[in-house]
Amino acid sequence: MHRTIQMKLRSWRWWGEQAAHIAIGGVIAAGISAIVFAIPSQVALIAVVAQFAGSTAGVVREILQNWGDDFCDNDTVDSNFDSLAFTIGAALVAIPVAVFA
């Protein structure tokens, strides 16, 4: 059964998946941000790259997950939420790196 976004928003499992996406985006950005300690003069650039890497990982994951599916079957709103969650996770790491490193 196809679940609408309204049904998903009421589901604790769906919110758990979003939390996992946020965590993964943050982990990716943190991995990239670790370079700050190797190249301290490029903090802002590294924060931007970390944000881009976390966001891009979310988009790539959604494309791979939905590859070959019928376009009518894809829940694009859910895919957008998933990609946004990766971006939020990356921002939660990249912004403090840019500000405090």
N, C-alpha and C positions, 0 to 999 in steps of 0.2 A: 504494500500500500504506500502510495506517495504521501509523504507528510508535508503539510504546508509550513511555511516559516513561522506562522503563529503557533502551530503545534510544537515545533522545535523550540521556540522560545520558552515554552512551559516545561520543557524536559530537562531534568537535572543532568541526564547523560549528555545531552547536546552542549550544555554549559561546561561540563567536564572536558569535552572535546575541545572547546574553545580555549579553556585554560591550558590544555596540553599544547595547542598551537601557539599560544602566547609564550609558554615556557620554551618551546623549540626555537621560536624566533629570537628569544633572548639568549639562548645558548649559542646560536649561530653568531649573533652580534657580539657576544662576549668573547668568543673565539677569535673573531677578527680584531676586537678591541684590545686583546692581549698584546698586539703588535705595538701598542702605545708605549709599552715599556722598552721596546727595542728601538723605536724611532720617536722619541719624545717631542721633537720639533714639529711633527705632523699630526698633532692631536685632532684638529678639526677635520682634516682630510680622512683620517682613520675613522672618526665617528660617522662621517657621511658614508664611507664605504661599508661600515658595519650595518648601518641602517639599510642601505641598498641591498646588502647580502641577505639580511633577515627577511626583508620584504620580497625580494626575488625568489627566495626559497619557498615562500608561501604560494606565490603565483605558479612556480614550476610544479610544486606538489599538486596543486589543483588541476593543472593541465594534464599531468600524468594520471591522476586519479580518474579523470573524466574522458581520457583519450578513447576514442572508438565508441563512446556512448552516443545514442541518438540525442540530437540537440534538444528535442522536446522533453526528454527524460531528465536532462541535467537541471539541477536546481541552482540557477546562477546566483540567486540571492544568498544561498548557503555558501557557495563557493566564494562569493565576495566577502562574506563574514569571516570565512576561514582565512582568506588572504589578509584581511584587515587585522585579524588576531595575530598573525605572524608579524605584521608591521608594528603593532602595538608592543609586542614583546621585544622587538628589535629597538624600538624607540625608548623603552624603559631602561635599556642598557646604554644605547648610544648617546642619549642626551646627557646623562650624568657623566659619561666619559668626556664629552666635549666641554662640559662646564667645570668639572673638578679635576681633570687630569692635568 
